[in-house]
Amino acid sequence: MRCSISLLEYHGWSADDVSTRIVGHHAQAIWTPALTNDARRCSTLGRKVDPTGTRPDKQPIIDVAEIHRRVLSLLSS
C-alpha cells in the first residue's frame, strides 16, 4: 500500500484519483483496434486472464475495492 501512496504523491494525484489510477487487470484486458484486426473482438474482454481469478465462492483474489479503501485510509492518516 505504501508503494501506491508513493506513486500517487509522486504524480501529484489526489484521493479523488484513486479509483481511476488503481484499477484491476480486468478493466484493462480489453481488445482494441491496435491489438487486433478482428473487428468482432474490439471492446470485448478476453485478451488475458483476470488475476482476480474464479474462486468457487466468487470472492475476488485481488479485491480492488478493498485496495481503494486501504489506500484512501492511509492517505487520510
mmJSON file of the N, C-alpha and C atoms, coordinates in Angstrom:
{"data_MODEL":{"atom_site":{
"group_PDB":["ATOM","ATOM","ATOM","ATOM","ATOM","ATOM","ATOM","ATOM","ATOM","ATOM","ATOM","ATOM","ATOM","ATOM","ATOM","ATOM","ATOM","ATOM","ATOM","ATOM","ATOM","ATOM","ATOM","ATOM","ATOM","ATOM","ATOM","ATOM","ATOM","ATOM","ATOM","ATOM","ATOM","ATOM","ATOM","ATOM","ATOM","ATOM","ATOM","ATOM","ATOM","ATOM","ATOM","ATOM","ATOM","ATOM","ATOM","ATOM","ATOM","ATOM","ATOM","ATOM","ATOM","ATOM","ATOM","ATOM","ATOM","ATOM","ATOM","ATOM","ATOM","ATOM","ATOM","ATOM","ATOM","ATOM","ATOM","ATOM","ATOM","ATOM","ATOM","ATOM","ATOM","ATOM","ATOM","ATOM","ATOM","ATOM","ATOM","ATOM","ATOM","ATOM","ATOM","ATOM","ATOM","ATOM","ATOM","ATOM","ATOM","ATOM","ATOM","ATOM","ATOM","ATOM","ATOM","ATOM","ATOM","ATOM","ATOM","ATOM","ATOM","ATOM","ATOM","ATOM","ATOM","ATOM","ATOM","ATOM","ATOM","ATOM","ATOM","ATOM","ATOM","ATOM","ATOM","ATOM","ATOM","ATOM","ATOM","ATOM","ATOM","ATOM","ATOM","ATOM","ATOM","ATOM","ATOM","ATOM","ATOM","ATOM","ATOM","ATOM","ATOM","ATOM","ATOM","ATOM","ATOM","ATOM","ATOM","ATOM","ATOM","ATOM","ATOM","ATOM","ATOM","ATOM","ATOM","ATOM","ATOM","ATOM","ATOM","ATOM","ATOM","ATOM","ATOM","ATOM","ATOM","ATOM","ATOM","ATOM","ATOM","ATOM","ATOM","ATOM","ATOM","ATOM","ATOM","ATOM","ATOM","ATOM","ATOM","ATOM","ATOM","ATOM","ATOM","ATOM","ATOM","ATOM","ATOM","ATOM","ATOM","ATOM","ATOM","ATOM","ATOM","ATOM","ATOM","ATOM","ATOM","ATOM","ATOM","ATOM","ATOM","ATOM","ATOM","ATOM","ATOM","ATOM","ATOM","ATOM","ATOM","ATOM","ATOM","ATOM","ATOM","ATOM","ATOM","ATOM","ATOM","ATOM","ATOM","ATOM","ATOM","ATOM","ATOM","ATOM","ATOM","ATOM","ATOM","ATOM","ATOM","ATOM","ATOM","ATOM","ATOM","ATOM","ATOM","ATOM","ATOM","ATOM","ATOM"],
"id":[1,2,3,4,5,6,7,8,9,10,11,12,13,14,15,16,17,18,19,20,21,22,23,24,25,26,27,28,29,30,31,32,33,34,35,36,37,38,39,40,41,42,43,44,45,46,47,48,49,50,51,52,53,54,55,56,57,58,59,60,61,62,63,64,65,66,67,68,69,70,71,72,73,74,75,76,77,78,79,80,81,82,83,84,85,86,87,88,89,90,91,92,93,94,95,96,97,98,99,100,101,102,103,104,105,106,107,108,109,110,111,112,113,114,115,116,117,118,119,120,121,122,123,124,125,126,127,128,129,130,131,132,133,134,135,136,137,138,139,140,141,142,143,144,145,146,147,148,149,150,151,152,153,154,155,156,157,158,159,160,161,162,163,164,165,166,167,168,169,170,171,172,173,174,175,176,177,178,179,180,181,182,183,184,185,186,187,188,189,190,191,192,193,194,195,196,197,198,199,200,201,202,203,204,205,206,207,208,209,210,211,212,213,214,215,216,217,218,219,220,221,222,223,224,225,226,227,228,229,230,231],
"type_symbol":["N","C","C","N","C","C","N","C","C","N","C","C","N","C","C","N","C","C","N","C","C","N","C","C","N","C","C","N","C","C","N","C","C","N","C","C","N","C","C","N","C","C","N","C","C","N","C","C","N","C","C","N","C","C","N","C","C","N","C","C","N","C","C","N","C","C","N","C","C","N","C","C","N","C","C","N","C","C","N","C","C","N","C","C","N","C","C","N","C","C","N","C","C","N","C","C","N","C","C","N","C","C","N","C","C","N","C","C","N","C","C","N","C","C","N","C","C","N","C","C","N","C","C","N","C","C","N","C","C","N","C","C","N","C","C","N","C","C","N","C","C","N","C","C","N","C","C","N","C","C","N","C","C","N","C","C","N","C","C","N","C","C","N","C","C","N","C","C","N","C","C","N","C","C","N","C","C","N","C","C","N","C","C","N","C","C","N","C","C","N","C","C","N","C","C","N","C","C","N","C","C","N","C","C","N","C","C","N","C","C","N","C","C","N","C","C","N","C","C","N","C","C","N","C","C","N","C","C","N","C","C"],
"label_atom_id":["N","CA","C","N","CA","C","N","CA","C","N","CA","C","N","CA","C","N","CA","C","N","CA","C","N","CA","C","N","CA","C","N","CA","C","N","CA","C","N","CA","C","N","CA","C","N","CA","C","N","CA","C","N","CA","C","N","CA","C","N","CA","C","N","CA","C","N","CA","C","N","CA","C","N","CA","C","N","CA","C","N","CA","C","N","CA","C","N","CA","C","N","CA","C","N","CA","C","N","CA","C","N","CA","C","N","CA","C","N","CA","C","N","CA","C","N","CA","C","N","CA","C","N","CA","C","N","CA","C","N","CA","C","N","CA","C","N","CA","C","N","CA","C","N","CA","C","N","CA","C","N","CA","C","N","CA","C","N","CA","C","N","CA","C","N","CA","C","N","CA","C","N","CA","C","N","CA","C","N","CA","C","N","CA","C","N","CA","C","N","CA","C","N","CA","C","N","CA","C","N","CA","C","N","CA","C","N","CA","C","N","CA","C","N","CA","C","N","CA","C","N","CA","C","N","CA","C","N","CA","C","N","CA","C","N","CA","C","N","CA","C","N","CA","C","N","CA","C","N","CA","C","N","CA","C","N","CA","C","N","CA","C","N","CA","C","N","CA","C"],
"label_alt_id":[null,null,null,null,null,null,null,null,null,null,null,null,null,null,null,null,null,null,null,null,null,null,null,null,null,null,null,null,null,null,null,null,null,null,null,null,null,null,null,null,null,null,null,null,null,null,null,null,null,null,null,null,null,null,null,null,null,null,null,null,null,null,null,null,null,null,null,null,null,null,null,null,null,null,null,null,null,null,null,null,null,null,null,null,null,null,null,null,null,null,null,null,null,null,null,null,null,null,null,null,null,null,null,null,null,null,null,null,null,null,null,null,null,null,null,null,null,null,null,null,null,null,null,null,null,null,null,null,null,null,null,null,null,null,null,null,null,null,null,null,null,null,null,null,null,null,null,null,null,null,null,null,null,null,null,null,null,null,null,null,null,null,null,null,null,null,null,null,null,null,null,null,null,null,null,null,null,null,null,null,null,null,null,null,null,null,null,null,null,null,null,null,null,null,null,null,null,null,null,null,null,null,null,null,null,null,null,null,null,null,null,null,null,null,null,null,null,null,null,null,null,null,null,null,null,null,null,null,null,null,null],
"label_comp_id":["MET","MET","MET","ARG","ARG","ARG","CYS","CYS","CYS","SER","SER","SER","ILE","ILE","ILE","SER","SER","SER","LEU","LEU","LEU","LEU","LEU","LEU","GLU","GLU","GLU","TYR","TYR","TYR","HIS","HIS","HIS","GLY","GLY","GLY","TRP","TRP","TRP","SER","SER","SER","ALA","ALA","ALA","ASP","ASP","ASP","ASP","ASP","ASP","VAL","VAL","VAL","SER","SER","SER","THR","THR","THR","ARG","ARG","ARG","ILE","ILE","ILE","VAL","VAL","VAL","GLY","GLY","GLY","HIS","HIS","HIS","HIS","HIS","HIS","ALA","ALA","ALA","GLN","GLN","GLN","ALA","ALA","ALA","ILE","ILE","ILE","TRP","TRP","TRP","THR","THR","THR","PRO","PRO","PRO","ALA","ALA","ALA","LEU","LEU","LEU","THR","THR","THR","ASN","ASN","ASN","ASP","ASP","ASP","ALA","ALA","ALA","ARG","ARG","ARG","ARG","ARG","ARG","CYS","CYS","CYS","SER","SER","SER","THR","THR","THR","LEU","LEU","LEU","GLY","GLY","GLY","ARG","ARG","ARG","LYS","LYS","LYS","VAL","VAL","VAL","ASP","ASP","ASP","PRO","PRO","PRO","THR","THR","THR","GLY","GLY","GLY","THR","THR","THR","ARG","ARG","ARG","PRO","PRO","PRO","ASP","ASP","ASP","LYS","LYS","LYS","GLN","GLN","GLN","PRO","PRO","PRO","ILE","ILE","ILE","ILE","ILE","ILE","ASP","ASP","ASP","VAL","VAL","VAL","ALA","ALA","ALA","GLU","GLU","GLU","ILE","ILE","ILE","HIS","HIS","HIS","ARG","ARG","ARG","ARG","ARG","ARG","VAL","VAL","VAL","LEU","LEU","LEU","SER","SER","SER","LEU","LEU","LEU","LEU","LEU","LEU","SER","SER","SER","SER","SER","SER"],
"label_asym_id":["A","A","A","A","A","A","A","A","A","A","A","A","A","A","A","A","A","A","A","A","A","A","A","A","A","A","A","A","A","A","A","A","A","A","A","A","A","A","A","A","A","A","A","A","A","A","A","A","A","A","A","A","A","A","A","A","A","A","A","A","A","A","A","A","A","A","A","A","A","A","A","A","A","A","A","A","A","A","A","A","A","A","A","A","A","A","A","A","A","A","A","A","A","A","A","A","A","A","A","A","A","A","A","A","A","A","A","A","A","A","A","A","A","A","A","A","A","A","A","A","A","A","A","A","A","A","A","A","A","A","A","A","A","A","A","A","A","A","A","A","A","A","A","A","A","A","A","A","A","A","A","A","A","A","A","A","A","A","A","A","A","A","A","A","A","A","A","A","A","A","A","A","A","A","A","A","A","A","A","A","A","A","A","A","A","A","A","A","A","A","A","A","A","A","A","A","A","A","A","A","A","A","A","A","A","A","A","A","A","A","A","A","A","A","A","A","A","A","A","A","A","A","A","A","A","A","A","A","A","A","A"],
"label_entity_id":["1","1","1","1","1","1","1","1","1","1","1","1","1","1","1","1","1","1","1","1","1","1","1","1","1","1","1","1","1","1","1","1","1","1","1","1","1","1","1","1","1","1","1","1","1","1","1","1","1","1","1","1","1","1","1","1","1","1","1","1","1","1","1","1","1","1","1","1","1","1","1","1","1","1","1","1","1","1","1","1","1","1","1","1","1","1","1","1","1","1","1","1","1","1","1","1","1","1","1","1","1","1","1","1","1","1","1","1","1","1","1","1","1","1","1","1","1","1","1","1","1","1","1","1","1","1","1","1","1","1","1","1","1","1","1","1","1","1","1","1","1","1","1","1","1","1","1","1","1","1","1","1","1","1","1","1","1","1","1","1","1","1","1","1","1","1","1","1","1","1","1","1","1","1","1","1","1","1","1","1","1","1","1","1","1","1","1","1","1","1","1","1","1","1","1","1","1","1","1","1","1","1","1","1","1","1","1","1","1","1","1","1","1","1","1","1","1","1","1","1","1","1","1","1","1","1","1","1","1","1","1"],
"label_seq_id":[1,1,1,2,2,2,3,3,3,4,4,4,5,5,5,6,6,6,7,7,7,8,8,8,9,9,9,10,10,10,11,11,11,12,12,12,13,13,13,14,14,14,15,15,15,16,16,16,17,17,17,18,18,18,19,19,19,20,20,20,21,21,21,22,22,22,23,23,23,24,24,24,25,25,25,26,26,26,27,27,27,28,28,28,29,29,29,30,30,30,31,31,31,32,32,32,33,33,33,34,34,34,35,35,35,36,36,36,37,37,37,38,38,38,39,39,39,40,40,40,41,41,41,42,42,42,43,43,43,44,44,44,45,45,45,46,46,46,47,47,47,48,48,48,49,49,49,50,50,50,51,51,51,52,52,52,53,53,53,54,54,54,55,55,55,56,56,56,57,57,57,58,58,58,59,59,59,60,60,60,61,61,61,62,62,62,63,63,63,64,64,64,65,65,65,66,66,66,67,67,67,68,68,68,69,69,69,70,70,70,71,71,71,72,72,72,73,73,73,74,74,74,75,75,75,76,76,76,77,77,77],
"pdbx_PDB_ins_code":[null,null,null,null,null,null,null,null,null,null,null,null,null,null,null,null,null,null,null,null,null,null,null,null,null,null,null,null,null,null,null,null,null,null,null,null,null,null,null,null,null,null,null,null,null,null,null,null,null,null,null,null,null,null,null,null,null,null,null,null,null,null,null,null,null,null,null,null,null,null,null,null,null,null,null,null,null,null,null,null,null,null,null,null,null,null,null,null,null,null,null,null,null,null,null,null,null,null,null,null,null,null,null,null,null,null,null,null,null,null,null,null,null,null,null,null,null,null,null,null,null,null,null,null,null,null,null,null,null,null,null,null,null,null,null,null,null,null,null,null,null,null,null,null,null,null,null,null,null,null,null,null,null,null,null,null,null,null,null,null,null,null,null,null,null,null,null,null,null,null,null,null,null,null,null,null,null,null,null,null,null,null,null,null,null,null,null,null,null,null,null,null,null,null,null,null,null,null,null,null,null,null,null,null,null,null,null,null,null,null,null,null,null,null,null,null,null,null,null,null,null,null,null,null,null,null,null,null,null,null,null],
"Cartn_x":[0.811,0.0,0.865,1.979,2.866,3.401,3.648,4.121,3.043,1.803,0.696,0.639,0.792,0.782,1.926,3.105,4.265,4.04,3.449,3.18,2.148,1.114,0.106,0.736,1.54,2.189,3.176,3.972,4.973,4.316,3.18,2.5,1.562,1.407,0.522,-0.953,-1.251,-2.638,-3.227,-4.501,-5.17,-6.009,-6.646,-7.536,-8.665,-9.045,-10.096,-9.671,-8.372,-7.85,-7.656,-7.82,-7.52,-8.294,-9.582,-10.382,-10.067,-9.497,-9.135,-7.679,-6.84,-5.423,-5.096,-5.868,-5.67,-6.837,-6.539,-7.588,-7.163,-8.123,-7.837,-7.474,-6.841,-6.444,-7.656,-8.767,-9.982,-10.396,-10.221,-10.584,-9.67,-8.489,-7.52,-7.437,-7.989,-7.863,-8.954,-8.911,-9.904,-9.206,-9.791,-9.244,-9.469,-8.473,-8.573,-8.154,-8.494,-8.074,-6.557,-5.8,-4.339,-3.852,-4.653,-4.234,-4.808,-5.8,-6.398,-6.945,-6.93,-7.579,-8.908,-9.4,-10.7,-11.716,-12.513,-13.465,-14.458,-14.719,-15.673,-15.13,-13.812,-13.205,-13.092,-13.066,-12.847,-13.852,-13.349,-14.139,-14.699,-14.165,-14.615,-13.504,-13.9,-12.94,-12.298,-11.173,-10.644,-9.201,-8.522,-7.14,-6.275,-6.538,-5.743,-6.667,-6.189,-6.975,-6.88,-8.005,-8.069,-7.498,-6.472,-5.879,-6.775,-7.966,-8.874,-9.365,-9.21,-9.484,-10.953,-11.201,-12.568,-12.755,-12.669,-12.852,-14.291,-14.505,-15.867,-16.798,-16.252,-17.102,-17.289,-16.76,-16.904,-16.207,-15.425,-14.657,-13.43,-13.159,-12.004,-10.697,-9.718,-8.395,-7.717,-7.865,-7.391,-8.63,-8.993,-10.188,-9.805,-10.021,-9.624,-10.349,-11.604,-12.346,-11.708,-11.233,-10.565,-9.237,-8.523,-7.282,-7.576,-8.638,-9.041,-9.276,-10.031,-10.347,-9.077,-8.169,-6.926,-6.052,-5.919,-5.109,-5.731,-7.03,-7.706,-7.537,-7.598,-7.408,-5.999,-5.001,-3.619,-3.415,-4.068,-3.938,-4.515,-5.59,-6.232,-5.537,-4.617,-3.938,-2.592],
"Cartn_y":[-1.184,0.0,1.263,1.2,2.374,2.739,1.742,1.992,2.753,2.363,3.053,4.514,4.749,6.113,6.916,6.315,7.0,7.371,6.456,6.745,7.857,7.821,8.878,10.236,10.277,11.528,12.004,11.086,11.437,12.102,11.554,12.075,13.241,13.559,14.663,14.315,13.02,12.584,12.659,12.956,13.112,11.88,11.923,10.84,10.659,11.736,11.649,10.803,10.625,9.866,8.378,7.967,6.582,5.582,5.788,4.788,4.723,5.781,5.734,5.351,5.503,5.174,3.769,3.26,1.888,1.074,0.28,-0.496,-1.953,-2.811,-4.223,-4.572,-5.691,-6.168,-6.303,-6.75,-6.965,-5.69,-4.542,-3.269,-2.922,-3.499,-3.197,-4.266,-5.429,-6.54,-6.457,-5.405,-5.151,-5.163,-5.852,-5.829,-4.442,-3.902,-2.606,-2.795,-1.834,-1.948,-2.09,-1.518,-1.62,-3.039,-3.826,-5.165,-6.277,-5.964,-6.993,-6.355,-7.107,-6.619,-7.337,-7.96,-8.63,-7.685,-7.021,-6.021,-6.604,-7.912,-8.534,-8.554,-8.54,-8.605,-7.238,-6.178,-4.842,-4.553,-3.981,-3.594,-4.78,-5.978,-7.129,-7.58,-8.231,-8.783,-10.024,-10.396,-11.688,-11.744,-10.61,-10.644,-11.452,-11.344,-12.047,-12.534,-13.458,-13.961,-12.964,-12.632,-11.682,-12.315,-11.699,-12.31,-12.293,-11.676,-11.799,-13.233,-13.98,-15.408,-15.766,-17.035,-17.549,-18.507,-17.971,-18.799,-19.288,-20.494,-21.027,-20.139,-19.44,-18.597,-17.196,-16.955,-15.696,-14.511,-14.76,-13.688,-13.409,-12.131,-11.836,-12.155,-12.631,-12.887,-11.549,-10.623,-9.255,-8.369,-7.865,-7.044,-5.578,-5.067,-3.696,-2.686,-2.94,-2.028,-1.962,-3.104,-3.131,-2.373,-2.509,-1.761,-0.268,0.134,1.548,2.02,1.232,1.62,1.766,0.823,0.881,2.068,2.311,3.437,4.756,4.882,6.111,6.307,5.2,5.292,5.782,5.246,5.689,7.14,7.541,8.931,9.904,9.482,10.378,10.427,9.484,9.481,10.174],
"Cartn_z":[0.0,0.0,0.0,0.709,0.775,-0.608,-1.43,-2.782,-3.577,-3.394,-4.064,-3.634,-2.334,-1.808,-2.424,-2.473,-3.04,-4.502,-5.259,-6.665,-6.824,-6.01,-6.06,-5.759,-4.714,-4.323,-5.387,-5.925,-6.935,-8.148,-8.576,-9.762,-9.46,-8.176,-7.811,-7.901,-7.825,-7.871,-6.469,-6.399,-5.109,-4.773,-3.624,-3.213,-4.228,-4.892,-5.911,-7.109,-7.288,-8.424,-8.138,-6.898,-6.514,-7.369,-7.562,-8.28,-9.769,-10.336,-11.751,-11.974,-10.944,-11.069,-10.592,-9.648,-9.162,-9.709,-10.719,-11.383,-11.47,-11.626,-11.775,-13.207,-13.359,-14.672,-15.588,-15.038,-15.81,-16.545,-15.892,-16.513,-17.686,-17.723,-18.77,-19.858,-19.618,-20.565,-21.628,-22.408,-23.447,-24.803,-25.756,-27.107,-27.702,-28.342,-29.023,-30.481,-31.342,-32.748,-32.897,-31.989,-32.063,-31.761,-31.064,-30.662,-31.523,-32.329,-33.178,-34.448,-35.517,-36.733,-36.937,-35.883,-35.888,-35.249,-36.056,-35.563,-34.569,-34.659,-33.721,-32.302,-32.144,-30.82,-30.148,-30.918,-30.348,-29.245,-28.163,-26.99,-26.217,-26.429,-25.655,-24.717,-23.648,-22.708,-23.292,-22.717,-23.066,-23.489,-23.562,-24.007,-23.066,-21.775,-20.776,-19.663,-18.885,-17.759,-16.616,-16.024,-14.922,-13.654,-13.019,-11.83,-10.599,-10.705,-9.577,-9.479,-10.555,-10.507,-10.538,-10.435,-10.457,-9.287,-8.075,-6.888,-6.825,-6.301,-6.201,-5.363,-4.353,-3.511,-4.097,-5.299,-6.034,-5.375,-4.334,-3.711,-4.568,-4.856,-5.685,-4.964,-5.713,-5.152,-4.87,-5.792,-5.601,-5.588,-4.442,-4.284,-4.468,-5.667,-5.992,-5.099,-4.796,-3.922,-2.534,-2.031,-0.729,-0.797,-1.881,-2.052,-2.069,-2.767,-2.755,-1.324,-0.562,0.826,1.653,1.516,2.311,1.922,0.641,0.188,0.652,0.518,0.971,2.476,3.217,4.666,4.983,4.299,4.516,4.107,3.03,2.581,3.603,4.258,5.209,6.566,6.817,8.111,8.062],
"occupancy":[1.0,1.0,1.0,1.0,1.0,1.0,1.0,1.0,1.0,1.0,1.0,1.0,1.0,1.0,1.0,1.0,1.0,1.0,1.0,1.0,1.0,1.0,1.0,1.0,1.0,1.0,1.0,1.0,1.0,1.0,1.0,1.0,1.0,1.0,1.0,1.0,1.0,1.0,1.0,1.0,1.0,1.0,1.0,1.0,1.0,1.0,1.0,1.0,1.0,1.0,1.0,1.0,1.0,1.0,1.0,1.0,1.0,1.0,1.0,1.0,1.0,1.0,1.0,1.0,1.0,1.0,1.0,1.0,1.0,1.0,1.0,1.0,1.0,1.0,1.0,1.0,1.0,1.0,1.0,1.0,1.0,1.0,1.0,1.0,1.0,1.0,1.0,1.0,1.0,1.0,1.0,1.0,1.0,1.0,1.0,1.0,1.0,1.0,1.0,1.0,1.0,1.0,1.0,1.0,1.0,1.0,1.0,1.0,1.0,1.0,1.0,1.0,1.0,1.0,1.0,1.0,1.0,1.0,1.0,1.0,1.0,1.0,1.0,1.0,1.0,1.0,1.0,1.0,1.0,1.0,1.0,1.0,1.0,1.0,1.0,1.0,1.0,1.0,1.0,1.0,1.0,1.0,1.0,1.0,1.0,1.0,1.0,1.0,1.0,1.0,1.0,1.0,1.0,1.0,1.0,1.0,1.0,1.0,1.0,1.0,1.0,1.0,1.0,1.0,1.0,1.0,1.0,1.0,1.0,1.0,1.0,1.0,1.0,1.0,1.0,1.0,1.0,1.0,1.0,1.0,1.0,1.0,1.0,1.0,1.0,1.0,1.0,1.0,1.0,1.0,1.0,1.0,1.0,1.0,1.0,1.0,1.0,1.0,1.0,1.0,1.0,1.0,1.0,1.0,1.0,1.0,1.0,1.0,1.0,1.0,1.0,1.0,1.0,1.0,1.0,1.0,1.0,1.0,1.0,1.0,1.0,1.0,1.0,1.0,1.0,1.0,1.0,1.0,1.0,1.0,1.0],
"B_iso_or_equiv":[0.0,0.0,0.0,0.0,0.0,0.0,0.0,0.0,0.0,0.0,0.0,0.0,0.0,0.0,0.0,0.0,0.0,0.0,0.0,0.0,0.0,0.0,0.0,0.0,0.0,0.0,0.0,0.0,0.0,0.0,0.0,0.0,0.0,0.0,0.0,0.0,0.0,0.0,0.0,0.0,0.0,0.0,0.0,0.0,0.0,0.0,0.0,0.0,0.0,0.0,0.0,0.0,0.0,0.0,0.0,0.0,0.0,0.0,0.0,0.0,0.0,0.0,0.0,0.0,0.0,0.0,0.0,0.0,0.0,0.0,0.0,0.0,0.0,0.0,0.0,0.0,0.0,0.0,0.0,0.0,0.0,0.0,0.0,0.0,0.0,0.0,0.0,0.0,0.0,0.0,0.0,0.0,0.0,0.0,0.0,0.0,0.0,0.0,0.0,0.0,0.0,0.0,0.0,0.0,0.0,0.0,0.0,0.0,0.0,0.0,0.0,0.0,0.0,0.0,0.0,0.0,0.0,0.0,0.0,0.0,0.0,0.0,0.0,0.0,0.0,0.0,0.0,0.0,0.0,0.0,0.0,0.0,0.0,0.0,0.0,0.0,0.0,0.0,0.0,0.0,0.0,0.0,0.0,0.0,0.0,0.0,0.0,0.0,0.0,0.0,0.0,0.0,0.0,0.0,0.0,0.0,0.0,0.0,0.0,0.0,0.0,0.0,0.0,0.0,0.0,0.0,0.0,0.0,0.0,0.0,0.0,0.0,0.0,0.0,0.0,0.0,0.0,0.0,0.0,0.0,0.0,0.0,0.0,0.0,0.0,0.0,0.0,0.0,0.0,0.0,0.0,0.0,0.0,0.0,0.0,0.0,0.0,0.0,0.0,0.0,0.0,0.0,0.0,0.0,0.0,0.0,0.0,0.0,0.0,0.0,0.0,0.0,0.0,0.0,0.0,0.0,0.0,0.0,0.0,0.0,0.0,0.0,0.0,0.0,0.0,0.0,0.0,0.0,0.0,0.0,0.0],
"pdbx_formal_charge":[null,null,null,null,null,null,null,null,null,null,null,null,null,null,null,null,null,null,null,null,null,null,null,null,null,null,null,null,null,null,null,null,null,null,null,null,null,null,null,null,null,null,null,null,null,null,null,null,null,null,null,null,null,null,null,null,null,null,null,null,null,null,null,null,null,null,null,null,null,null,null,null,null,null,null,null,null,null,null,null,null,null,null,null,null,null,null,null,null,null,null,null,null,null,null,null,null,null,null,null,null,null,null,null,null,null,null,null,null,null,null,null,null,null,null,null,null,null,null,null,null,null,null,null,null,null,null,null,null,null,null,null,null,null,null,null,null,null,null,null,null,null,null,null,null,null,null,null,null,null,null,null,null,null,null,null,null,null,null,null,null,null,null,null,null,null,null,null,null,null,null,null,null,null,null,null,null,null,null,null,null,null,null,null,null,null,null,null,null,null,null,null,null,null,null,null,null,null,null,null,null,null,null,null,null,null,null,null,null,null,null,null,null,null,null,null,null,null,null,null,null,null,null,null,null,null,null,null,null,null,null],
"auth_seq_id":[1,1,1,2,2,2,3,3,3,4,4,4,5,5,5,6,6,6,7,7,7,8,8,8,9,9,9,10,10,10,11,11,11,12,12,12,13,13,13,14,14,14,15,15,15,16,16,16,17,17,17,18,18,18,19,19,19,20,20,20,21,21,21,22,22,22,23,23,23,24,24,24,25,25,25,26,26,26,27,27,27,28,28,28,29,29,29,30,30,30,31,31,31,32,32,32,33,33,33,34,34,34,35,35,35,36,36,36,37,37,37,38,38,38,39,39,39,40,40,40,41,41,41,42,42,42,43,43,43,44,44,44,45,45,45,46,46,46,47,47,47,48,48,48,49,49,49,50,50,50,51,51,51,52,52,52,53,53,53,54,54,54,55,55,55,56,56,56,57,57,57,58,58,58,59,59,59,60,60,60,61,61,61,62,62,62,63,63,63,64,64,64,65,65,65,66,66,66,67,67,67,68,68,68,69,69,69,70,70,70,71,71,71,72,72,72,73,73,73,74,74,74,75,75,75,76,76,76,77,77,77],
"auth_comp_id":["MET","MET","MET","ARG","ARG","ARG","CYS","CYS","CYS","SER","SER","SER","ILE","ILE","ILE","SER","SER","SER","LEU","LEU","LEU","LEU","LEU","LEU","GLU","GLU","GLU","TYR","TYR","TYR","HIS","HIS","HIS","GLY","GLY","GLY","TRP","TRP","TRP","SER","SER","SER","ALA","ALA","ALA","ASP","ASP","ASP","ASP","ASP","ASP","VAL","VAL","VAL","SER","SER","SER","THR","THR","THR","ARG","ARG","ARG","ILE","ILE","ILE","VAL","VAL","VAL","GLY","GLY","GLY","HIS","HIS","HIS","HIS","HIS","HIS","ALA","ALA","ALA","GLN","GLN","GLN","ALA","ALA","ALA","ILE","ILE","ILE","TRP","TRP","TRP","THR","THR","THR","PRO","PRO","PRO","ALA","ALA","ALA","LEU","LEU","LEU","THR","THR","THR","ASN","ASN","ASN","ASP","ASP","ASP","ALA","ALA","ALA","ARG","ARG","ARG","ARG","ARG","ARG","CYS","CYS","CYS","SER","SER","SER","THR","THR","THR","LEU","LEU","LEU","GLY","GLY","GLY","ARG","ARG","ARG","LYS","LYS","LYS","VAL","VAL","VAL","ASP","ASP","ASP","PRO","PRO","PRO","THR","THR","THR","GLY","GLY","GLY","THR","THR","THR","ARG","ARG","ARG","PRO","PRO","PRO","ASP","ASP","ASP","LYS","LYS","LYS","GLN","GLN","GLN","PRO","PRO","PRO","ILE","ILE","ILE","ILE","ILE","ILE","ASP","ASP","ASP","VAL","VAL","VAL","ALA","ALA","ALA","GLU","GLU","GLU","ILE","ILE","ILE","HIS","HIS","HIS","ARG","ARG","ARG","ARG","ARG","ARG","VAL","VAL","VAL","LEU","LEU","LEU","SER","SER","SER","LEU","LEU","LEU","LEU","LEU","LEU","SER","SER","SER","SER","SER","SER"],
"auth_asym_id":["A","A","A","A","A","A","A","A","A","A","A","A","A","A","A","A","A","A","A","A","A","A","A","A","A","A","A","A","A","A","A","A","A","A","A","A","A","A","A","A","A","A","A","A","A","A","A","A","A","A","A","A","A","A","A","A","A","A","A","A","A","A","A","A","A","A","A","A","A","A","A","A","A","A","A","A","A","A","A","A","A","A","A","A","A","A","A","A","A","A","A","A","A","A","A","A","A","A","A","A","A","A","A","A","A","A","A","A","A","A","A","A","A","A","A","A","A","A","A","A","A","A","A","A","A","A","A","A","A","A","A","A","A","A","A","A","A","A","A","A","A","A","A","A","A","A","A","A","A","A","A","A","A","A","A","A","A","A","A","A","A","A","A","A","A","A","A","A","A","A","A","A","A","A","A","A","A","A","A","A","A","A","A","A","A","A","A","A","A","A","A","A","A","A","A","A","A","A","A","A","A","A","A","A","A","A","A","A","A","A","A","A","A","A","A","A","A","A","A","A","A","A","A","A","A","A","A","A","A","A","A"],
"auth_atom_id":["N","CA","C","N","CA","C","N","CA","C","N","CA","C","N","CA","C","N","CA","C","N","CA","C","N","CA","C","N","CA","C","N","CA","C","N","CA","C","N","CA","C","N","CA","C","N","CA","C","N","CA","C","N","CA","C","N","CA","C","N","CA","C","N","CA","C","N","CA","C","N","CA","C","N","CA","C","N","CA","C","N","CA","C","N","CA","C","N","CA","C","N","CA","C","N","CA","C","N","CA","C","N","CA","C","N","CA","C","N","CA","C","N","CA","C","N","CA","C","N","CA","C","N","CA","C","N","CA","C","N","CA","C","N","CA","C","N","CA","C","N","CA","C","N","CA","C","N","CA","C","N","CA","C","N","CA","C","N","CA","C","N","CA","C","N","CA","C","N","CA","C","N","CA","C","N","CA","C","N","CA","C","N","CA","C","N","CA","C","N","CA","C","N","CA","C","N","CA","C","N","CA","C","N","CA","C","N","CA","C","N","CA","C","N","CA","C","N","CA","C","N","CA","C","N","CA","C","N","CA","C","N","CA","C","N","CA","C","N","CA","C","N","CA","C","N","CA","C","N","CA","C","N","CA","C","N","CA","C","N","CA","C","N","CA","C","N","CA","C"],
"pdbx_PDB_model_num":[1,1,1,1,1,1,1,1,1,1,1,1,1,1,1,1,1,1,1,1,1,1,1,1,1,1,1,1,1,1,1,1,1,1,1,1,1,1,1,1,1,1,1,1,1,1,1,1,1,1,1,1,1,1,1,1,1,1,1,1,1,1,1,1,1,1,1,1,1,1,1,1,1,1,1,1,1,1,1,1,1,1,1,1,1,1,1,1,1,1,1,1,1,1,1,1,1,1,1,1,1,1,1,1,1,1,1,1,1,1,1,1,1,1,1,1,1,1,1,1,1,1,1,1,1,1,1,1,1,1,1,1,1,1,1,1,1,1,1,1,1,1,1,1,1,1,1,1,1,1,1,1,1,1,1,1,1,1,1,1,1,1,1,1,1,1,1,1,1,1,1,1,1,1,1,1,1,1,1,1,1,1,1,1,1,1,1,1,1,1,1,1,1,1,1,1,1,1,1,1,1,1,1,1,1,1,1,1,1,1,1,1,1,1,1,1,1,1,1,1,1,1,1,1,1,1,1,1,1,1,1]
}}}
